[in-house]
Amino acid sequence: MRGPIEVWRMVREAIDAIGPRTTNVAIRDWIQKKYRGTNAGTISCSIITCTVNHDTRVYYYPNVRPRAAITEYEFLYRCGRGQLEFYDPTRHGAWVIEESEGGRLRVRKVDTVPGEAIESPLESGGDFKSGSRGQHALDTERGEDDAHVQFALESHLRDYVARNLGLIENGLELYVDEETDSAGVEFVTPLGRIDILAVDTDAGFVVVELKVSRGSDVVFGQIASYMAWVERHLAKGKRVRGFIIANSITENLRYAASRDSSVCLMEYELEFRLNRAADKPEAGP
């Protein structure tokens, strides 16, 4: 089985052969024609990894830490939805992976204003509506500060799980739409945003819903709707499963999911530790 490093080299070989400007689909087709049996999802993930201005590249090695775009992986630039060209720093500018004030990784062009929000090309120009769920349904009875804290925690939880899908099941990869290169983190549907949309080793779809605190039976209806949408519009006969991950699973949710073997419930644990700082500052040089 070909590893991810070899696949990104296939991507480089493909764009060298096709020309300086191409599409995700053309790269995929070229690779699968020359290297038969190469997984289409792995090709899509490798394309994202090597695209300097793709905002979801932070979910793939070696982009999981802040750094400048100066490695051999950076050779693609997204010039439109599903369209790619060779990355040229003199024309496209310098790009970095940086940590925002909230602690999340993001992609930023260096000559933009530090701290400025990055508009996601994945979400611009679409006809989808966010639905009643919006970004995430926050508990309305909580205060504004608590709501911000909960949203931040859920964002970090989502990012961590997206980078470590093997914790859910070995072989899972983020789903990538090959025509628009929309990746499966906060995947936009007419029903709302799916926290994580992944594919398994059999090319089946996996819908993941995350809750920072308690997972109630309302979440079951939510994930069932998303799974039905994926089954109708994306799966093409492939199996669709769901995972609900929460800090604790309520009894109502256990009952709701007990008659549906396609939905799995999982609880996560976090470890928080405080260490006493040194009483004296370190000596200077």
N, C-alpha and C positions, 0 to 999 in steps of 0.2 A: 504493500500500500504506500502511495507517495505521501511524503510528509508536506507540511505547509510551506517550508522553505523552498522545496523543489517546485511547488505550484507557483509561487510568486516569480520564480525564474522563468516558468512557462509563460506567465503574463508578460514579462519583459521581452521574451522571444517573440511572442505574438505581435506586440505593437511594433517591434523592430521590423517584422515581416509585412505587416499590414500598411504601415505608414504613420506619419506623425499625428494624424487625427482619426479617431475611430469611435466605436461604441462598445458598451459592455457586452452586448449580445454577439458582436463580431469577434471579440476576443474569446468569448466562451466557445463559439462554434469552431474557431481556428484551433484552439487547444484540444477540444474533444475530437476533432478530425485527425490531428497528428498524434495525440496521446489518448488513445481510446480508453474509456473507463474512468477518466478523471472526473471526480464528483463536481457537478455544476455548482453546488452550494459552496464548496471549498474554493472554486475559481472566483466566485463573486466576493467571498470574504477576502481573498488575496488581492483582488482589485481595489477594494476599499482600503486595505492596509497600506497600499502603495500610492494612494491618492492624497496629495498634501492638503487639499482643502475640503476633504470629506469629513464632516463633523462627527461621524460615528466611527472613525478609524481608531478612536481612543479605546475601543473595546477589544482590540486585537494586539497581540505581541508584534513588534516591539514598541508599541505606542501607548503602553499603560503607565508611563511615567512622563513628567514634564521634560521636554527637550526640544531642540531646534531640529528643523527638517534638513538634516545634513548627511543622512546615511544612504546606503545603496538602495534602500527600500523606496526612497522618494523619487519617483520618475513619472508619475501621472498627475494630471491636473484635470479636474472636472469643469468642462466649459458649458455644460447644459445637462438637462435631465437625461441620464443614460449615455452622455457623450463625453469622450475623453481625448486628451492630447498629451504630447510630451510636456513634462514640467520644465519650464524655462524660468529660473529666478529673475532674469533681467526683464521679462515680460509679465510674469505672474506675481512677482514679489516674494519676499521671504516669509515663511510660515513657521509657527511654533506650536507645540503642544504645551499648554500652560495650565496651572491650577488657579481656578477662580477664587474669589473671596469666600465662596461657600464651600470650597474644598473639592469641587468637581473638576475633572479634566475637560478642557475644551480646545478646539482648534482656532487659532487667531492669526491673521495677517499682521506682521510686525508693525507696519506703518499705520495701523488703526489705533485709536485711542485706548490705552490700557484700561481695562475694566468695562469696556463697551461690550454690550451684548452682541453675540454673533447670530446673525439671521441664518436659520437653517435652510439651505436650498431644498431640502427634502419636503419642507412644509409650505414653501412659497408657491403661489399660483395654482393651488389645488382647489377642487370643488367640494372636498369633504367638509362636513360639519363636525364640530367636536362633540356634539350631543350633550345631554344633560349632565354627563359625568365630568366634562371639562378636562382639565389637566389631571386632577385626581379629586375624588369626593372627600372633602375634609369634614370632620365632625362639626356641625354648625353650633353645637352647644359649647364648644371650646372658645377661648378668647383668641384674639388675633395673633398674639405672640405664640401661643401654643400651636395654632394652625401653621404658622411659618416654620416652627420647629419640626412639626410632624411632616410637612412637605419636604423639608431638607433631609430628614432622616429617611423618608421613602425614596428620595432621589438617590441618596448614597446606597441604600439597600439595592435599588434597581441596578445601579452601575456595578456594584460588587457581584451580584448574581449574573449579570450579563457577561462579565469577564470570567466567571467561574461556573459556566453551565454544567461542567462535569460534576458539581456538587449535587445537582438534580438527577442527572443520568449521564453515564459515559457516552461520548460520541455526539452530544447535542451541539449544534451550531446555530448562530443567529440566522434567521431567515433574511434573505436579500432579494428584493424584486429586481430581476436582471435588466428590465427595461428602464426603470426609473432610479435604480440603486437605492431605493428606500430600504433601510435596514430595520430589523425587528426589535428596536428599542423604542418604546412609546409609538408603536406602529399605528398609523392613522387609519380608521375605518369610519363608515357613516354612523356607527353606533357609539363611537368614542375611541379612545386610545388604548390599545392592548399594551400592558406593561412590557412584556417580552414575548416575541413570537419567534419560535425556534423550529428547527427540523431535526429529526433523529436519523439514525444510521440507515433506516429503511425509506428515507425521504418522506416520512410521515410528519405531520405538523403538531407542534406542542405549544399550547397557549398557557402563559404563566401570568397569574395575577398575584400581586404582592400587597400585603397589608402590614404596616409597621406594628400595629397593636393587635387587636383581636379580629379574627376573621369570622364574620357573622354569616347567617344564611342568605343575606342579601347578595353577598359575593358570588354565591352559587348561581343565582339567576344571571348575574353579570357575565360570568365566565361561560355559562351555557349559551348566551346570546353570541358572544364572540366566537365560540367554537362552531356554532351553526353558520355564522357568516363566513368563516374560513373554509368550512366544508363546502359551502355553496360556490364561493368565488375563487378560491385558491387551490384547494386540495386535489381536484381532478381525480377523485376516487381514492386518494390516499387516506390513511387513517388520521383522525384528529383526536388528540388527547389534551387534557388540561391539568395544570398543577396550581393549587392555591397555597401560597406560602404566607404564613403569619406568625407573629410572636406566640399567639395562642389560638387554638381552634375552639369555637363555642360548641356546645352540645347540639344546638339547633343546626349548625353547619354540618356536624357529623351525620345527623339524621338526613339532611338534605342530600348529602353526597353518597349515602350508604347504598342507594339503589342504582348508582351510575358508576360502573367500573372504569369509565373513561376519564374520570376526574380523581386525582390523587391529592390528599391533604398532607401538608408538611408544616412543621413548626421549626423556627430557627432560634438559635441562642446566640447572644452576644456576651463577650467577656469584657468588662471594664475594670481597669486597675489603676490605682494612683500610687506613684512612687515619690518619696520625699526628695526634693531637690537638694543639691549641695548647699550647705550654709554659707560657704565662701565662694566668691567668683574665682574662675580659673585664672591662673597667672598668665600675664601677657608674654609675648615673645621676648 
